[in-house]
Amino acid sequence: MSNPFVRIVEPLDAKQPLKKFFNLSKLEDVRYARLPFSIRVLLEAAIRNCDEFLVKKGDVENILNWKVVQHKNVEVPFKPARVILQDFTGVPAVVDFAAMRDAVKKLGGDPEKINPICPADLVIDHSIQVDFNRRSDSLQKNQDLEFERNKERFEFLKWGSQAFKNMRIIPPGSGIIHQVNLEYLARVVMDQDGYYYPDSVVGTDSHTTMIDGLGVLGWGVGGIEAEAVMLGQPISMVLPEVVGYKLLGNPQPLVTSTDIVLTITKHLRQVGVVGKFVEFFGPGVAHLSIADRATIANMCPEYGATAAYFPVDDISIGYLIQTGECKKRPRVKSVTESKDTRSVVELDLHTVVPCCSGPKRPQDKVAVSDMKKDFETCLGAKQGFKGFQITPDRHNSIVKFNFEGCDFELAHGSVVIAAITSCTNTSNPSVMLGAGLLAKKAVEAGLTVKPYIKTSLSPGSGVVTYYLRESGVMSYLSQLGFDVVGYGCMTCIGNSGPLPESVVEAITQGDLVAVGVLSGNRNFEGRVHPNTRANYLASPPLVIAYAIAGTIRIDFEKEPLGINSSGKKIFLKDIWPTRNEIQAVERQFVIPGMFKEVYQKIETVNESWNALNAPSDKLYTWNPKSTYIKSPPFFDGLTLALQTPKTIEDAYVLLSFGDSVTTDHISPAGNIARNSPAARYLTSRGLTPREFNSYGSRRGNDAVMARGTFANIRLVNKFIDKQGPQTVHFPSGETLDVFDAAERYKQAGHPLIVLAGKEYGAGSSRDWAAKGPFLLGVKAVLAESYERIHRSNLVGMGVIPLQYLPGEDAGTLGLTGRERYTIIIPEKLKPQMNVQIKLDTGKTFQAIMRFDTDVELTYFHNGGILNYMIRKMAS
């Protein structure tokens, strides 16, 4: 059917009649003018893609009527302009596509129908680790190791880029996905098939929202959902509420963009914006560069919103000119005021003070002036997000150790990792140059960093190295140990590499709360490094300051950073660069030419990538000996006929959790412990511990990932009296590794469920946090609330997300988790209906079945979204 809104199509420029756009003002509907700008992007996409099948006129009407229906749980479709993936989530996506081609062929269909329709970019940035640091050849050595470990994965991805249309691969060593998206991939305005339309993107990384800072609407989705979008399906989403965030005032001279975003993160967590769009406006926006806005938008997942949108303005256009991306762009109208939003909150930027966040969550902001006191309070506090439960007599414990022939001491609060890392901050020249200038002043003042501290600098793109080098500050960063170690996420995602053995022994001997300080966006326990129980997010200059101090237990206002060779006390205020100093250097050295020089060769500059040989077949030839790439069992036995959903009978509880269980807890990305089920599997395949690599790098192998599910060493399971990846197998009463217990249940034919508290699945977008439990035999999760992307991933795998009724939880219902659960699945299902749960104790209660839309119910009836797509393509 033709588009019913073709009447509002017109050329943007009369001189180019073939270049058209949908002129929404010609709707002549007064509601359009009052829509928030982010909702207008949804409206334009709905109108442009309206076919009365996937997108209907009724959907357009619902979006136009947003002010009335925004809080009525109304479902609308959205077809984004493009998809972006990183390799940790990209490899399993390409594995799924390859397996789906096999499945479609088995069902008698055309396997080449499994092919991206929506353009997709995959940036390889999650594989490199900090194995080498504090040496001039760290970058080359880490990159060589990256290829040695991941050659098979990279060959597979290269095959994918050739076998599938509309899929572009950005090779390793290019930068971090979101910074490359900001500086190179983003269009702001799409020019395709004779139409101009707003750029928009969904990505398989939760920090895809960073692009919102440029005025491109984007957010993270589950890897499974992204695959469906790539195959031409719209996202089915509940039309979101929009919170207007009004920025006032001007930041103080010593405040960085990091301080602003950590303040906003805490503020919006308190406001409550989960599942909502946040739209920034007000006079304070004019004081924020695109890099500042991108930093704020980047941490959108940490404050819980779906998107954090800065509408396009003159500063956005200026950034496109600076980065060389303003080639024949259509005119863009500047905007300064929010339209109708349901609620508005304010922040005066002048009230923001220097701060960090931690020690275990990004929303737990601490003013720098309070850091010492706050950490010391956390030491003795009850085990939790702000507590380590160290007895008072051990607060001042000291452990002596030897490193490279010299004697040192470690204590609670000692810094052992200091990393300038992550797209959150390395995309921002002001904080990166600020770090460089601080390093210069520190070196000139005679300050040093203790040699055992693992320091590193992992820029988000070659542009950063370019301006650090040209401005003359790189050599000073190197003198303090902050050499470039690689272009990728690295420490921020747990690829921090090993600590020196003597440091690990000292930490273990004293049971010390050692500290990692990083300029990242996530600091959940067990994520950064197994031996850093406290991790703080901080601006790049503060990362260096704490590295020099060597401890988090310092009051910068009263205590010196150090004493130089002349005996002079050097305070932080003595070396902190002023905003004017930073801006002067930025104006001189952050220039358009460097963006062009770096990005014109980005797809061809990596010789190791160019030399890779990849098969050319359209169907992938699986290697049974591979421990990286394996055909997954998701589609085994799949038929065209649908199976009627059945009641889950007498399920055991595999694990019982409290609040804020993250995807890092469910499916860790970091090192594979030598005593884990995954390690035993890899050893049985002839690998040594040195060859294990990380869980993140092995996401193309379901045998490793199933064994790595719930394998985080900091997992807190209520069935076990200590942290660790174990649970109780109730039929035998034995305590086993989670995978081994699940296997026992599976062999006996027992279904499983998981009990959880609030914010289940918080953190990174991670499809294996749903795929893994599915493979373990988990049929449902019963939680108080879910993180948005993780709930979507559970739906995508056919795992039922159940939610307690308001005011109820495991405690109020008297659930111990030792009961057996029967979940009644009725024949006729509807979105968010209540279902009955019966226990073997005789108790019954109800829970909400969190299939939020009719489309999600369709996926469930098919056993998941990928099964649905296979049946659709095969028929």
Helices and strands as residue ranges (DSSP letters): G 6-8, E 9-11, E 20-22, G 24-27, H 30-33, H 37-48, H 57-64, H 66-69, E 75-78, E 82-86, H 87-106, G 111-113, E 120-123, H 138-163, E 167-170, H 177-180, I 181-185, E 189-192, E 195-198, E 200-203, G 206-214, E 217-220, H 223-230, E 235-238, E 242-248, H 257-271, E 277-281, G 283-287, H 290-298, H 300-303, E 307-309, H 314-322, E 343-348, G 349-351, E 355-357, E 365-367, G 368-370, H 371-380, G 392-394, E 398-403, E 406-411, E 415-420, H 423-426, H 429-444, E 454-457, H 462-470, H 474-479, G 490-493, H 501-510, E 515-518, E 534-537, H 540-549, E 562-563, E 569-570, H 572-575, H 579-589, H 592-599, H 607-610, G 633-635, E 648-656, H 663-666, H 677-684, G 689-691, G 696-698, H 702-707, E 726-729, E 734-737, H 738-747, E 752-755, H 768-776, E 778-783, H 788-796, E 800-804, H 810-813, E 821-823, E 834-839, E 844-849, H 854-861, H 865-874
